[in-house]
Amino acid sequence: MNCNPFTLGHLHLVEYAAAQVVKLYIFVVEEDKSEFPFADRIELVRQGVKNFSNVEVLSSGKFIISQTTFSGYFNKASLQDVAVDSSEDVEIFAKEIAPTLGITVRFAGEEPKDNVTRQYNETMKKILPRYGIEFCEIPRKEFDGEPISASSVRDAIKNGDIDKVKSLVPETTFDYLCKRHPKFARYFTARIDIKLTTTEGDFQILSTSDDKVNITKSGSVKQGGIGYQIQSCAGKLEFIAKATVDGRIWLYLGSSDVRCLIDYDKLTVNGQKIFDTVTPACQDEPYVYNVGVQANEEIKIQIEWLPHKNNM
């Protein structure tokens, strides 16, 4: 599998194959010639299949679908009308890799559109049985009458179609895209400004639930006071703040991108529900809330949000 990125189609193949064997190996193409880097692709596969007890995810190395053994795979766009030879790749697998790992059956998804991959499947179908290895071609999972493919996910990303992407990938991949892909990050990144209206003492963020949160301390958050600018794309955030003096804490829930709205759907302060209905807000028009605080009192704040659909 190349998994550029890992989709529900890939997950379907894993589910089918894992049910047929005692041990299933997934080889992820190591060559870094895809839109998503190998380190991310293999991690997406590992996260996507972590609930399968009999599945092991491995790098394909230099001898399974690599530039050395099957260079045509990485030039598929220009080779759709050309006969490609992938026999060396399949022979190496059958002679060297399969016997070492005790592999007796190799699975692959049907390929209705990509002629290069379809030819690779045909080569496996011819060569593998000569070495006592069964070849099993699995029907592809479909969405809206079309086979789910990584290319359809990439197209949806380019079009900013969040709903379609969410329909084509597992939650683990979607979470990755929300947090890492620049096309999506701005839709999901909440900006929360918090300040203590005083010029004395100190104001601290003691802890947060998001280990990737970006927190910047500022003495002029929203025109005065001691405060912080917090940015997170986790979809939910819990943090604890504390002031060393009496004062009033102000919260401004907005967006990281002035062009995007964020739909906040939960705000709780010290266990008190402030709202739990969809509340759109942006950088220029934030939702504002304030609460009194005593010296050394810890304030626990819980916030949840989603991207605003009209951003699309």
C-alpha positions, 0 to 999 in steps of 0.5 A, a space after each residue: 500500500 502507498 496510502 497517500 493518504 490512508 482511506 476507508 478503502 484501505 481500511 476495508 482491504 485490511 478488514 477483509 484480509 485480516 479476517 482471512 489469515 492468522 497474521 497479516 503484514 501491511 507493507 507501506 511504500 517507503 519511497 518518498 515520491 508522494 504528496 504525503 511523506 513516508 513518515 506520515 503515511 506509515 503512521 496513518 496506517 499504524 493508527 488506522 489499523 491499531 485495533 487489529 491484533 493480527 496486523 503488523 505494519 512494515 516499511 516496503 524497503 527498497 525491494 517492494 514497489 521501489 524506484 529500484 524494482 518498479 520505477 513505473 509506479 512513480 510515473 503512473 500519470 505518464 504511463 497509463 497507455 503504456 505496457 509496464 514491466 513489474 515482474 522483477 518486483 514480484 519475483 523478488 517478493 516471491 523468492 526472497 520476502 515471502 519465504 522469509 516471513 512465511 507468506 502464502 497469500 498476497 492481497 491487493 485491491 481491484 484497480 478499475 481506473 489506474 492502468 499501471 496498478 492494474 498491470 501490477 495486479 495482473 503480474 502478481 496473478 501470473 507469477 505468485 502461484 508459480 511459487 506457491 503463493 495465492 493471489 487474492 484481489 479484493 473488490 474496492 469499497 465504494 462511495 457514491 458509486 465510485 471506488 474510494 481512492 487516495 486520489 479522490 481524497 487528494 482532489 477533495 482536499 484541493 477543493 476544500 470539500 471537508 464533508 467529502 474528505 470526512 466521508 472517505 477517510 477514517 477518523 485517524 486520517 481526518 484528525 491528521 488532516 485537520 491538524 497538519 494539512 495547510 488546506 484544512 488547518 485554518 478551518 479548524 484552528 480556534 483562537 482564544 484570547 484570555 486576559 486578566 484586567 490588571 497591571 499588577 501581579 501575574 496570570 498563568 496558564 497552568 495546564 492544557 489538554 492539547 499537547 500541540 497547542 500554541 500559547 503566546 503570552 501578551 501584555 496587550 491581549 485585546 487592548 490591555 491586561 495580562 493575557 495569552 493568545 491560545 491557538 488549537 486545532 484539537 476541536 476541544 480544549 481544557 485548560 486551567 488558569 490562575 491569577 496571583 491577584 484579584 481581578 476579572 478574566 475575559 475570554 474572547 473566542 474567535 478564529 485564527 484566520 480572519 476569513 473563517 468562522 469557527 462554530 463554538 458549541 460548548 463553553 464551561 467555566 469551573 463546571 458552569 455551563 455558559 453555552 452548549 449551542 452552536 455559537 459562530 465567532 471569528 477574529 473580528 467578531 469574537 464571542 466574549 465572556 468574563 468572570 471575576 477571580 480571586 487571588 490564587 484561584 484556579 479557573 478551569 475552562 472547557 471549550 469545544 468547536 467545529 469548522 463553520 460549514 459556510 467557510 467552504 
